[in-house]
């Protein structure tokens, strides 16, 4: 058995990283790709490695030398690497390809050690490693039958998004028998080059073979093993995260602040959305209008504030729409002056926008971080405040104050000339959600010092649209906010979503009711995990104290590194003065929640 590594490409999309070196010389977490690959290969029973070089090939050859950890290394050079594609690079090594059974590998890959052993241990003589299609994948796809035979190679030009349920991505690691290379691949390769030239990919030859010859190329699907293909700087950053040291991976992921679809099979119990909305019918309508929305400008604030007002049944002049609640929080915190009362622990986007000396903190003195409107009024009655902030339900505790008590608190603030900001981004997850909101014309009109913030990302399950609303009868505030945001702060997809929401409002209410049922079930299941103290919640997450065998950071890292589950480590949040360890766990659908429970039980048993 031998290995052939294709390493001739220029890697233009990696920019500065490949300005003076070929792609496989790029470092991932301080280790060059070629070093990692050759170290993995040197642990296998191989006779030699053949590297096909091209761009900056002399540097690569000088760096690696004639052997690596005792494994002989030979070279084949592609002098026209800038005018050809990898089909020509492999053609230059056709003699070596026919000399022995071969592992064929592309040099821009990073993967865990077990992948080579999977290939070698597989009894099939001709194997392609494949992975079930995910949205981050690009390049050659295959379709396979029930016996793992590859029945078709799908090039980029033939790719159909409607067929992705049936696609597998080639990992670009192959095992070819000498017989296959000699009697099948190389003859077809020569014919393909004569007819179609050198600027193609070697998988095209495999595609032809599967279509017209009984080649018996088997697919070997991965079952969760880690791998990534590095084509550009974003791929490099993701690869550094996936293959980071176990103690650093969490930090690297969190630095992205989202975009987790790029991380293979990561299950996100950190960000907070509704798992049951929007329903497929609404998504289909969005898809049907995709091209129009992509090519057309959105409306300005006038139309979008009207749509948001219709969305919540309030007056347009009371409404300002934001590119997510985060945009509105930034503007609101810049507008308000003086001291602001904040309950801790909290969603820190609000206090982080103010100077520390302007924050008047209240920390509930109990094990569940619960508090009432009366607790707030007692605590803040002798404090100098210009604004009081209430997140209801609170984040991360899930504490909830009933609407009647929030209205008492509103009046209490009004009498003291205190602006009252109520963030009810999670209120539709609360019991009796249909009657709990303050987004009501009569309430807003009666209490002009009240400002209601709502993120549409959370309970409506559309964080990618970036939508939020601030509502108040304080015309001075709303007019200032509308001038503060950019002229087109909402994109066409978000605008269209608000436009059509009314048709799906009944679906939304059913989704919220279904969510509450799942929260109750999940709460009961979590209580059977002895190292978690689960705090009751009226939101779509649970704050849990981690007790006994783990600290919060240890549990968070264990779930990420062993099970690819991301939860929120809250132990560093302000408000946990007792130094106890806390995590926040989002509530997803039943299948995902059960997977987390199973992972926690496995941790307990081990």
C-alpha positions, 0 to 999 in steps of 0.5 A: 500500500502507498499514498499519493497526495495531490498538492499542486494547487495555488490556494488563491482563496487563502490570500496571504496564507498562500502568498509564498507557500502551497496550501498544505504548508498552511498552519492549523493551530500551529501545525502545518497541514502537511506535517499533520497528514504525513504524521498520520500516514507514517503510522500506517503500514505504507511502503511510500508516499508520492506527493504531486507538487506544483505551486511553490513545489520546491519549497515543499520538497525542501521542507519535507525531504526524502523521508518523513518519520521513516516513511519514504517520500517521492515527488512528481512535479506539475509544471503547469499547475496554474493552467491545469486542474487536479486531473492533470496532477493525478495523470502525471502520477499514473505510473505510480498509481498503477504500481500498488494499492493506493490511498489518494488524498488531497492536501487541503484536508484536516481530519482525525486519525481514525479516518485512515484506519477506517479506510484500511480496515474496510474489506472493500478494495475500492472505497471513497470516504463520504459524509452526509450532505450538510449546508457548509459543504461544497464540491463533488457529491455522490449518490449511493445505493442500499449496498453502499455502491456509488451510483453517480458522482454529482459535479457542481454543475449538476448539483440540485438543492432539491436532491440534497437529502440523497447526497453525500459529499466526497471527503477526498480520501480514496482507496484504490486497488492496483487492479482498479487503477490499472484496468479501470481508472487509468485507461478512462483517465487517458481517454478523458484527457484526450477528449476533454483536456487537462482543466478538469477534476479527477472525480469526473473520471470516476463519474464516467466509470460509474455511469458506463462500467461496473466498477464497484466503487463503494462509499464508506460513510462517516459516522460523526468523525471530524474532518474539514476541507480548507479552501479559504480563510473562513474554512481555516478559522473553522478548521482551527476551531474544530481541531482546537485543543479541548480546552480552547475549542469552546472559546473559539466557537463562542468568538463567532457569535453564531453562524454555527451551521458551518460547524459539522453536526454542532447541536446548539443549546446556547442560542435561544429560538422557538423550535416549532416555528415557523412551520414548513408552509411559511418557509415554502412561501419565503422560498417561493419569493426568494429571487424577488426578495434577493433582487429588490430593495426593501422599504424604508422605516415608514413601511417597515414600522407600519408592518411591525405595528400591524404584526403586533396590533399597535400604532405605527407612530409607537413603533420602531423596527430594528435590525435585531433587538441588538440594534435597538438596544444600542440606540436606546442605551445611547438615548437614555441618560443617568442611572439605570436599575438592572436585575442580575444575573441578566442579559448583559447587552443592556448594562454593557452599553452604559458606564459602570457608575450608571448601573444600580444593581439588584441581585435576588437573595435566593437560590432560584434568583426569583423576584417580584414587582414588590421586591423591585419596588422595595429595593429601588425605592431609595435609589437614584434612578432615571431608568429601570430595566426589566427583562421578563421572563428574565435571562438567564433565570427564567423568572417571570412577573405576571402582567398585572404586577408589571403594570403596577411596577409601570405605574410606580416608575411613572409616579417617580418620573422613571423611564421603565424599559420592559424587554419581553423577548421571551414572553411568548414562551410563558404560560398564558402567553396570549395575554401577557404582552404589554404591546397594547395601544391602551397600555402604551398610551396610558404609560408614556414613560414605558418602552417595550422591547421585543426580539422577533428572533427568539419566540418566532424562530427566525434569528437569521432575519435580524428583527426587533421592535421597540414600542413606546408612546414617547414620540420623542424617543421613537422619533430619535430611534428612527433617525438613529438607525440606517435608512435601510436597516431591514432587508427584504426577507425580514420585511416580507416575513412581517408582511405575511406573518398574519396568515400564519398567526394561528400556527404560531400560537399552536407552536408556542403551546407545543413548546410549553408542553415540551418545556414541562417534559424536558424539565422533568427529564433534567431533574433526573440528572443528579449533578444539575439543580434545575431552576424553573423557567417561564422562558425557553431555557433553564438555568442550572446549577452544576453540583458535585462532579463537575464545574460549569466550564468542565461540563460545557467542554465535555458536552462540546468535545464528546457530544458536539453539544453547545450549552452556555457557561454562565458561571462568569456572569455578574450576579453569582456572588456565591461562586456557584457554578451555573449553565444555561440550557436552551430548550429545543425539540423533543429529539434534540432534548432527548439527545442531550439527556442521553449525553448527560446520563452517559457523563454520569455513568462514566 
